[in-house]
Amino acid sequence: MIFKEKTMSLVESKCEPCRGDTPPLTGEEACMLAAETPGWDIGKKSMEREFVFGNFGEAISFVNKVAEIAESEDHHPDILLHSYKKVKIDLTTHKIDGLSKNDFILAAKINGLMS
């Protein structure tokens, strides 16, 4: 199992393709990974976070950076730009209808954009 030993942080990890028979994370597993992804609301099948920027240009720039990360990880979130400067990101692994380690890896990398 992926949680027996911790070899690298989520930011240093790379998303790996999930097979359809891969089980979603348990609540306990998600809680363990949530420690590395502050600010995200963790649900049973997805996790989300809203980011607020000073203006439309900053929000769009952020969306483009998230898109670059998502493409490089081959793990794509739902992204909603609303109220001209707010960006809501929803992560889930559709193939397994729930959360996978990939969701937390992407969340950690997205959080890194805010540093």
PyMOL commands that set and color helices and strands:
alter all, ss='L'
color gray80, all
select helices_A, chain A and resi 27-34+56-73+94-96+101-112
alter helices_A, ss='H'
color red, helices_A
select strands_A, chain A and resi 41-42+47-52+78-82+86-91
alter strands_A, ss='S'
color yellow, strands_A
deselect
rebuild
show_as cartoon
